[in-house]
Amino acid sequence: MIECCIHLCPSNSFRGRLSFYRFPVIRSDENRQASIERRAAWIQAVGKKNIDWDLAVICGKHFYSGRPSQLHETDSADWVPSLELNGAERNQNATTRTAVGENEAATAAAVPRIAPGSLVTSSVVLAAVAKSKAAQQRESKENLIRR
Protein backbone atom coordinates (compact mmCIF):
# COMPACT_ATOMS: atom_id res chain seq x y z
CA MET A 1 0.00 0.00 0.00
CA ILE A 2 1.26 3.47 -0.91
CA GLU A 3 0.87 6.14 1.80
CA CYS A 4 1.45 9.89 1.69
CA CYS A 5 4.43 10.87 3.86
CA ILE A 6 2.85 14.15 5.09
CA HIS A 7 2.15 13.98 8.84
CA LEU A 8 -1.51 13.05 9.56
CA CYS A 9 -2.43 12.88 5.86
CA PRO A 10 -4.83 9.93 5.55
CA SER A 11 -4.21 9.44 1.82
CA ASN A 12 -3.20 6.00 0.67
CA SER A 13 -3.54 3.91 -2.47
CA PHE A 14 -6.82 2.37 -1.24
CA ARG A 15 -8.58 5.73 -0.85
CA GLY A 16 -10.11 6.90 -4.08
CA ARG A 17 -8.38 8.03 -7.21
CA LEU A 18 -5.42 9.95 -5.83
CA SER A 19 -2.08 10.33 -7.53
CA PHE A 20 1.17 10.01 -5.61
CA TYR A 21 4.47 11.64 -6.50
CA ARG A 22 8.00 10.60 -5.60
CA PHE A 23 10.50 13.10 -4.30
CA PRO A 24 12.57 14.77 -7.01
CA VAL A 25 15.75 12.95 -7.93
CA ILE A 26 19.07 14.76 -8.22
CA ARG A 27 20.01 14.89 -11.85
CA SER A 28 23.49 14.77 -13.27
CA ASP A 29 22.84 16.99 -16.30
CA GLU A 30 22.59 20.77 -16.71
CA ASN A 31 19.58 20.77 -14.34
CA ARG A 32 21.60 19.44 -11.42
CA GLN A 33 21.50 22.60 -9.29
CA ALA A 34 17.74 23.10 -9.78
CA SER A 35 17.06 19.45 -8.91
CA ILE A 36 19.19 19.72 -5.74
CA GLU A 37 17.33 22.86 -4.66
CA ARG A 38 13.93 21.36 -5.38
CA ARG A 39 14.60 18.13 -3.50
CA ALA A 40 15.86 20.14 -0.50
CA ALA A 41 12.73 22.33 -0.62
CA TRP A 42 10.45 19.25 -0.67
CA ILE A 43 12.30 17.72 2.29
CA GLN A 44 12.05 20.99 4.22
CA ALA A 45 8.32 21.29 3.40
CA VAL A 46 7.61 17.80 4.76
CA GLY A 47 9.63 18.51 7.90
CA LYS A 48 10.21 14.87 8.83
CA LYS A 49 13.46 13.11 9.55
CA ASN A 50 14.54 9.49 9.27
CA ILE A 51 12.68 8.85 6.03
CA ASP A 52 14.00 7.12 2.95
CA TRP A 53 13.38 10.01 0.57
CA ASP A 54 13.95 7.75 -2.43
CA LEU A 55 10.84 5.73 -1.46
CA ALA A 56 8.67 8.46 0.08
CA VAL A 57 5.69 9.83 -1.86
CA ILE A 58 3.36 12.82 -1.52
CA CYS A 59 -0.25 12.76 -2.67
CA GLY A 60 -1.79 15.31 -5.02
CA LYS A 61 -3.76 16.94 -2.17
CA HIS A 62 -0.65 18.91 -1.24
CA PHE A 63 -0.41 20.71 -4.62
CA TYR A 64 -2.71 23.45 -5.93
CA SER A 65 -3.13 21.76 -9.30
CA GLY A 66 -3.12 18.26 -7.84
CA ARG A 67 0.39 17.51 -9.10
CA PRO A 68 3.88 19.00 -8.93
CA SER A 69 5.05 21.40 -11.61
CA GLN A 70 7.94 20.69 -13.94
CA LEU A 71 11.51 21.21 -12.73
CA HIS A 72 12.04 24.31 -14.91
CA GLU A 73 8.86 25.99 -13.56
CA THR A 74 10.62 27.40 -10.49
CA ASP A 75 8.07 30.22 -10.03
CA SER A 76 5.11 27.83 -9.92
CA ALA A 77 3.15 27.43 -6.68
CA ASP A 78 3.39 23.67 -7.26
CA TRP A 79 7.20 23.53 -7.48
CA VAL A 80 7.12 22.48 -3.81
CA PRO A 81 4.16 20.85 -1.99
CA SER A 82 2.43 23.57 0.02
CA LEU A 83 -1.14 22.59 0.94
CA GLU A 84 -2.18 20.91 4.19
CA LEU A 85 1.38 20.35 5.40
CA ASN A 86 0.61 21.13 9.04
CA GLY A 87 -1.10 18.29 10.89
CA ALA A 88 -2.78 20.81 13.21
CA GLU A 89 -5.01 21.88 10.32
CA ARG A 90 -6.73 18.50 10.49
CA ASN A 91 -7.69 18.97 14.15
CA GLN A 92 -9.97 21.95 13.52
CA ASN A 93 -13.74 21.62 13.64
CA ALA A 94 -15.58 20.06 10.70
CA THR A 95 -16.95 23.37 9.42
CA THR A 96 -13.47 24.85 9.13
CA ARG A 97 -12.13 21.72 7.43
CA THR A 98 -14.95 21.88 4.89
CA ALA A 99 -14.25 25.56 4.21
CA VAL A 100 -10.53 24.87 3.78
CA GLY A 101 -11.27 22.04 1.36
CA GLU A 102 -13.65 24.20 -0.65
CA ASN A 103 -11.05 27.00 -0.84
CA GLU A 104 -8.34 24.61 -2.00
CA ALA A 105 -10.66 23.10 -4.59
CA ALA A 106 -11.49 26.59 -5.86
CA THR A 107 -7.79 27.45 -6.05
CA ALA A 108 -7.02 24.26 -7.95
CA ALA A 109 -9.92 24.96 -10.32
CA ALA A 110 -8.57 28.48 -10.97
CA VAL A 111 -5.20 27.18 -12.13
CA PRO A 112 -5.35 27.18 -15.90
CA ARG A 113 -5.25 23.79 -17.57
CA ILE A 114 -2.34 23.79 -19.97
CA ALA A 115 -2.44 21.67 -23.06
CA PRO A 116 0.68 19.59 -23.70
CA GLY A 117 3.12 21.49 -25.87
CA SER A 118 1.63 24.89 -25.00
CA LEU A 119 3.93 27.70 -23.98
CA VAL A 120 2.62 29.39 -20.83
CA THR A 121 4.76 31.40 -18.45
CA SER A 122 4.63 30.64 -14.76
CA SER A 123 3.54 34.24 -14.15
CA VAL A 124 0.19 33.38 -15.80
CA VAL A 125 -0.31 30.48 -13.39
CA LEU A 126 0.78 32.53 -10.35
CA ALA A 127 -1.53 35.38 -11.33
CA ALA A 128 -4.47 32.97 -11.55
CA VAL A 129 -3.66 31.49 -8.15
CA ALA A 130 -3.29 34.95 -6.56
CA LYS A 131 -6.60 36.08 -8.05
CA SER A 132 -8.32 32.94 -6.78
CA LYS A 133 -6.88 33.34 -3.27
CA ALA A 134 -8.11 36.94 -3.09
CA ALA A 135 -11.61 35.84 -4.11
CA GLN A 136 -11.53 33.05 -1.53
CA GLN A 137 -10.55 35.47 1.24
CA ARG A 138 -13.43 37.78 0.34
CA GLU A 139 -15.84 34.84 0.30
CA SER A 140 -14.58 33.55 3.66
CA LYS A 141 -15.09 36.98 5.23
CA GLU A 142 -18.62 37.16 3.81
CA ASN A 143 -19.42 33.70 5.20
CA LEU A 144 -18.19 34.70 8.65
CA ILE A 145 -20.34 37.84 8.58
CA ARG A 146 -23.44 35.79 7.64
CA ARG A 147 -22.97 33.49 10.63
Secondary structure, DSSP 8 states (H G I E B T S, - for coil): --BB-STT---BTTSSS--EEE-----SSTTHHHHHHHHHHHHHHH---S--TTT-EEEGGGSTTSS---TT-TTSTTSS--SS--GGGGGS-HHHHHHHHHHHHHHHHHS----TT----HHHHHHHHHHHHHHHHHHHHHHHHH-
